[in-house]
Amino acid sequence: MFLGEPQPSQYDWRFQIFGFPTRVTWLFWAVSAALGYTAALNIQTAYARIGIPSQLAVLLAIWVGAAFISILIHELGHALAFRYYGVQCEIVLYQMGGLAIPGAGLLWGNRGKRSQLSHLNQIVISAAGPAIQIVFAGIIGVTSMLCGVYVYEFEWLANLLQINTSSPSNPMTHAAIQFSMWIGIWWALINLLPIFPLDGGQIARHLIGIVRRTNGLLEAYMLGAIVGALAAIWFYSRGSTLNALFFASMAVNNFQAMQQANGPRIW
């Protein structure tokens, strides 16, 4: 779940998966390719150092495919959790990632009455997306490792089990595995940062709501502004300007939302 739903376009790809209406905007493909350009270029450069030929366009296509599958699975996690609570849902993949959009924030009670989703319900829904995304990536990584393929994220497990691993003979297979790890594990973990409206921010909001018996929004905005600023500084210190700008904008958005939630002030 992320920001607002984008407007439909004639260039959108529409289909259904597990009964959920799904829409993929054309900007999803373009932005995914832009975000993956550096990753694809880095792998191509690494291959070149050891004399393995590769095409940047093919590597970029593999990245976009991995992003599509991983983010779709992420949103399916949210959608399935919504369905569990009796809420209909649709999925949209767009330039900012993905959205699982509920038809209404209500669920059927035992006596046929409608009630609002509770804080605990919302925590489960928010956590379901990154959880299933990480599990899916983990299955790919562990399976690859058991087949003797070197996977950085599971090197510790290979050492523990004393399994000899090496890079696969097909460089495109290696790229697909590595991209799946980067997107499925690291992006999912970043999404769990307590920055509203990331999933971590949603979870923080409802945890605060349970403790303080409020909607938790104001506190979530405050936390998001602080953590977003810290994340921006960290990414900038590591030379990742694009990520730094992204989290800086998130920090500003949270700060502005916090001011609006506090109401108008006279200075």
Backbone torsions as a table, in degrees:
resi	resn	phi	psi	omega
1	MET	NA	142.4	-175.2
2	PHE	-146.0	-124.3	-175.0
3	LEU	-89.1	-152.7	-176.0
4	GLY	-73.8	156.3	-179.9
5	GLU	-71.2	131.3	178.6
6	PRO	-74.0	155.6	179.0
7	GLN	-67.8	141.6	177.6
8	PRO	-62.5	152.8	179.5
9	SER	-139.8	154.8	178.2
10	GLN	-67.9	-15.2	-179.6
11	TYR	-92.2	0.3	179.4
12	ASP	-70.9	147.1	174.6
13	TRP	-97.4	124.0	-177.8
14	ARG	-118.0	136.9	176.0
15	PHE	-160.9	177.8	177.4
16	GLN	-121.3	142.5	176.1
17	ILE	-136.9	122.0	-176.0
18	PHE	53.7	33.0	177.7
19	GLY	84.7	1.5	179.6
20	PHE	-96.8	122.9	173.5
21	PRO	-61.4	131.4	-174.8
22	THR	-129.6	136.7	179.5
23	ARG	-130.7	131.7	177.3
24	VAL	-117.7	117.9	-179.2
25	THR	-78.0	157.0	-179.6
26	TRP	-66.8	-27.3	179.1
27	LEU	-69.3	-22.9	177.1
28	PHE	-58.2	-45.3	-178.2
29	TRP	-66.6	-42.5	-177.3
30	ALA	-65.7	-47.1	-178.2
31	VAL	-70.0	-36.9	176.8
32	SER	-60.0	-42.5	178.1
33	ALA	-64.1	-41.0	179.0
34	ALA	-64.1	-42.2	-179.6
35	LEU	-68.6	-29.6	-177.9
36	GLY	-91.4	-3.3	-175.8
37	TYR	-59.0	-47.2	-178.2
38	THR	-64.2	-41.7	179.5
39	ALA	-62.7	-44.2	179.3
40	ALA	-65.2	-40.1	179.6
41	LEU	-65.8	-39.3	179.2
42	ASN	-63.5	-41.4	179.3
43	ILE	-69.7	-38.7	177.5
44	GLN	-61.7	-41.3	178.4
45	THR	-64.1	-41.8	178.6
46	ALA	-63.8	-40.4	177.3
47	TYR	-63.5	-41.1	-177.9
48	ALA	-62.5	-34.8	-179.3
49	ARG	-63.6	-30.5	-178.6
50	ILE	-105.9	15.4	172.6
51	GLY	78.1	22.6	178.7
52	ILE	-101.1	117.5	180.0
53	PRO	-73.8	144.8	177.2
54	SER	-156.2	158.0	179.7
55	GLN	-109.3	129.3	-177.9
56	LEU	-60.4	-39.8	-178.5
57	ALA	-61.9	-39.3	179.5
58	VAL	-68.5	-43.4	177.9
59	LEU	-61.3	-39.7	180.0
60	LEU	-67.0	-38.9	177.4
61	ALA	-63.9	-38.5	177.3
62	ILE	-64.2	-41.5	177.5
63	TRP	-59.6	-47.7	-178.4
64	VAL	-62.5	-40.7	177.7
65	GLY	-63.2	-42.2	178.7
66	ALA	-64.9	-40.1	178.4
67	ALA	-63.9	-44.0	-180.0
68	PHE	-59.5	-49.0	-177.5
69	ILE	-65.1	-45.8	-175.8
70	SER	-65.8	-45.0	-178.0
71	ILE	-71.2	-35.4	176.5
72	LEU	-62.6	-43.0	178.3
73	ILE	-63.8	-39.3	176.6
74	HIS	-57.2	-50.4	-178.4
75	GLU	-69.3	-29.6	174.4
76	LEU	-62.8	-36.1	177.1
77	GLY	-59.7	-46.3	176.6
78	HIS	-61.7	-46.1	-175.1
79	ALA	-63.8	-40.6	178.9
80	LEU	-66.7	-35.7	176.7
81	ALA	-67.1	-41.5	175.0
82	PHE	-58.2	-45.7	-178.9
83	ARG	-61.5	-38.7	179.2
84	TYR	-57.1	-36.0	-179.5
85	TYR	-90.9	9.3	174.5
86	GLY	83.8	20.5	-178.5
87	VAL	-110.2	125.4	176.8
88	GLN	-71.3	152.7	-171.4
89	CYS	-150.9	151.7	170.7
90	GLU	-128.6	157.6	-175.0
91	ILE	-115.5	137.2	175.3
92	VAL	-131.7	126.9	171.5
93	LEU	-105.3	126.4	-176.6
94	TYR	-144.1	-169.9	-169.1
95	GLN	-63.2	-23.8	-178.8
96	MET	-96.2	6.2	179.6
97	GLY	125.4	-110.1	-178.0
98	GLY	-150.8	162.4	178.7
99	LEU	-137.8	136.8	167.2
100	ALA	-110.5	108.3	-169.5
101	ILE	-103.5	112.8	179.8
102	PRO	-74.9	147.5	176.0
103	GLY	-68.4	-32.3	176.3
104	ALA	-163.6	147.8	-179.6
105	GLY	-85.2	41.7	-177.7
106	LEU	-124.9	156.5	176.6
107	LEU	-136.8	158.8	179.5
108	TRP	-82.4	131.9	175.5
109	GLY	-86.7	177.4	-177.9
110	ASN	-62.8	-28.3	-177.6
111	ARG	-101.2	18.9	176.7
112	GLY	81.2	8.5	179.2
113	LYS	-94.1	151.0	-179.9
114	ARG	-92.7	139.3	178.6
115	SER	-140.2	161.3	179.9
116	GLN	-73.4	149.4	171.8
117	LEU	-62.4	135.5	-179.8
118	SER	-81.3	170.7	175.7
119	HIS	-58.1	-42.2	-179.1
120	LEU	-65.3	-41.1	176.1
121	ASN	-57.5	-45.0	-178.2
122	GLN	-66.2	-34.8	177.5
123	ILE	-64.8	-44.2	179.0
124	VAL	-61.3	-45.1	-179.5
125	ILE	-62.0	-44.5	-178.6
126	SER	-67.1	-37.2	-178.0
127	ALA	-77.3	-23.2	-174.7
128	ALA	-63.8	-36.7	-178.0
129	GLY	-62.8	-61.7	179.2
130	PRO	-62.9	-30.4	-179.7
131	ALA	-63.2	-50.3	-178.2
132	ILE	-69.4	-30.2	177.7
133	GLN	-65.7	-44.9	179.5
134	ILE	-67.3	-40.9	179.2
135	VAL	-61.8	-44.4	179.5
136	PHE	-60.8	-46.3	178.1
137	ALA	-63.2	-38.2	178.9
138	GLY	-63.1	-39.0	178.3
139	ILE	-62.8	-43.7	178.2
140	ILE	-62.1	-46.6	-177.0
141	GLY	-65.2	-46.4	-178.5
142	VAL	-67.1	-42.0	178.0
143	THR	-60.9	-43.2	178.8
144	SER	-63.0	-43.7	-179.6
145	MET	-63.1	-42.4	179.1
146	LEU	-65.5	-24.5	177.1
147	CYS	-86.3	5.0	177.0
148	GLY	89.9	11.8	-179.6
149	VAL	-92.7	132.6	179.8
150	TYR	-72.1	125.7	176.4
151	VAL	-129.7	116.5	-174.7
152	TYR	-53.4	-46.0	-176.2
153	GLU	-63.9	-21.5	-178.6
154	PHE	-118.3	22.4	176.9
155	GLU	-61.4	-38.4	179.5
156	TRP	-61.3	-37.6	-179.9
157	LEU	-71.7	-39.0	177.2
158	ALA	-62.0	-40.9	177.5
159	ASN	-65.6	-40.8	-179.2
160	LEU	-63.6	-41.5	-178.6
161	LEU	-88.8	-0.9	-179.7
162	GLN	55.8	49.3	177.1
163	ILE	-102.9	126.0	177.7
164	ASN	-79.6	126.4	-179.5
165	THR	-124.9	156.7	176.8
166	SER	-152.3	166.5	177.8
167	SER	-66.1	141.1	-179.6
168	PRO	-66.0	153.5	-178.8
169	SER	-64.4	-30.0	179.0
170	ASN	-92.6	111.6	-177.1
171	PRO	-63.0	-27.7	179.5
172	MET	-70.0	-33.8	175.8
173	THR	-64.8	-43.3	177.8
174	HIS	-60.9	-42.8	179.9
175	ALA	-63.2	-43.5	-179.6
176	ALA	-61.7	-41.6	178.7
177	ILE	-65.8	-46.5	-177.3
178	GLN	-65.1	-43.0	177.8
179	PHE	-61.8	-40.1	179.3
180	SER	-62.5	-35.5	178.1
181	MET	-69.4	-46.4	-178.1
182	TRP	-60.7	-46.1	-176.3
183	ILE	-77.8	-45.7	-173.4
184	GLY	-73.0	-29.6	-178.4
185	ILE	-104.4	-57.3	-172.7
186	TRP	-71.0	-41.0	177.1
187	TRP	-64.8	-38.9	-179.9
188	ALA	-65.0	-39.6	179.2
189	LEU	-67.6	-39.9	176.6
190	ILE	-62.5	-37.3	179.1
191	ASN	-65.6	-16.1	179.1
192	LEU	-90.4	0.8	173.3
193	LEU	-62.1	141.7	-177.0
194	PRO	-75.8	63.0	179.5
195	ILE	-121.0	114.7	-179.1
196	PHE	-71.9	134.5	9.2
197	PRO	-102.6	25.7	173.4
198	LEU	-57.7	164.1	-178.6
199	ASP	-59.3	-38.1	177.0
200	GLY	-62.5	-37.0	176.3
201	GLY	-67.3	-38.2	176.8
202	GLN	-64.0	-43.2	179.2
203	ILE	-63.7	-44.2	178.6
204	ALA	-60.1	-43.0	-179.7
205	ARG	-57.0	-47.0	-175.0
206	HIS	-77.9	-28.4	172.0
207	LEU	-64.3	-44.3	176.4
208	ILE	-61.7	-40.4	179.3
209	GLY	-61.0	-38.6	178.4
210	ILE	-65.5	-44.2	-176.8
211	VAL	-70.1	-45.1	-173.9
212	ARG	-95.1	-6.0	-179.3
213	ARG	58.5	43.0	175.8
214	THR	-130.7	-174.5	174.8
215	ASN	-78.6	-11.1	173.9
216	GLY	75.1	2.5	-173.5
217	LEU	-67.6	-48.5	-176.5
218	LEU	-58.5	-47.2	179.5
219	GLU	-65.0	-36.0	178.7
220	ALA	-65.9	-38.2	176.9
221	TYR	-64.3	-42.8	179.3
222	MET	-61.6	-47.0	179.8
223	LEU	-63.8	-41.6	-179.9
224	GLY	-63.5	-38.9	178.7
225	ALA	-63.4	-42.1	-178.6
226	ILE	-70.2	-51.6	-177.7
227	VAL	-66.2	-37.8	177.8
228	GLY	-61.4	-42.3	178.7
229	ALA	-65.3	-42.2	179.0
230	LEU	-64.4	-40.5	178.4
231	ALA	-65.0	-39.5	178.6
232	ALA	-61.8	-43.7	179.2
233	ILE	-63.4	-42.2	-178.4
234	TRP	-64.2	-47.0	-179.0
235	PHE	-65.7	-37.3	179.0
236	TYR	-65.2	-38.7	179.8
237	SER	-65.5	-22.4	179.5
238	ARG	-98.7	9.9	175.2
239	GLY	81.3	10.2	-179.8
240	SER	-96.2	81.8	-174.2
241	THR	-64.7	-40.1	-177.9
242	LEU	-62.2	-46.6	178.8
243	ASN	-66.2	-36.7	178.4
244	ALA	-61.8	-43.4	178.8
245	LEU	-65.4	-38.8	179.3
246	PHE	-60.3	-49.8	-177.2
247	PHE	-74.0	-28.1	174.4
248	ALA	-64.2	-41.6	178.4
249	SER	-65.7	-37.2	177.1
250	MET	-63.6	-41.1	179.0
251	ALA	-62.7	-43.7	179.4
252	VAL	-63.7	-43.8	179.5
253	ASN	-60.6	-41.6	179.4
254	ASN	-67.5	-38.8	179.1
255	PHE	-64.8	-43.2	178.9
256	GLN	-65.3	-40.8	178.2
257	ALA	-64.7	-36.7	178.1
258	MET	-63.6	-41.7	178.4
259	GLN	-64.1	-41.7	179.1
260	GLN	-66.2	-37.2	179.8
261	ALA	-67.8	-29.7	178.7
262	ASN	-75.8	-14.9	-179.7
263	GLY	91.3	168.5	-178.8
264	PRO	-65.9	146.4	179.1
265	ARG	-126.3	151.5	175.7
266	ILE	-108.9	119.9	-176.8
267	TRP	-98.9	NA	NA
